[in-house]
């Protein structure tokens, strides 16, 4: 199920955005600030033409998964980015937010282990998001 988001008028005009790498690092930092765990940023540029970066983060509970998704979206909106789609918000075991070149995955630990995206995309490099 996709949830449509209404944006205030000042964010409807797209601002000059920072690079995809900087925005992926912003998502990771926002997750860390909200007690997300096991944060990983995968560089997908050499692996698939669809996305530049995946941000993977664990939330400890349904409430925290919601908070992480909402806070990341708010940070991206402040940076001038707009979420294109969101999936999994209702079930809250794996929320996927699509920002075009950056995709954010917020998992329960069980779902992250089950899907194993780090293994699936093992060819992707890992980004030191704390230094970006």
Secondary structure as GFF3:
##gff-version 3
##sequence-region A 1 132
A	DSSP	alpha_helix	9	12	.	.	.	ID=ss1
A	DSSP	alpha_helix	20	33	.	.	.	ID=ss2
A	DSSP	beta_strand	37	43	.	.	.	ID=ss3
A	DSSP	beta_strand	53	58	.	.	.	ID=ss4
A	DSSP	alpha_helix	62	78	.	.	.	ID=ss5
A	DSSP	beta_strand	85	87	.	.	.	ID=ss6
A	DSSP	beta_strand	94	98	.	.	.	ID=ss7
A	DSSP	beta_strand	102	107	.	.	.	ID=ss8
A	DSSP	alpha_helix	109	115	.	.	.	ID=ss9
A	DSSP	alpha_helix	117	120	.	.	.	ID=ss10
A	DSSP	beta_strand	125	127	.	.	.	ID=ss11
###
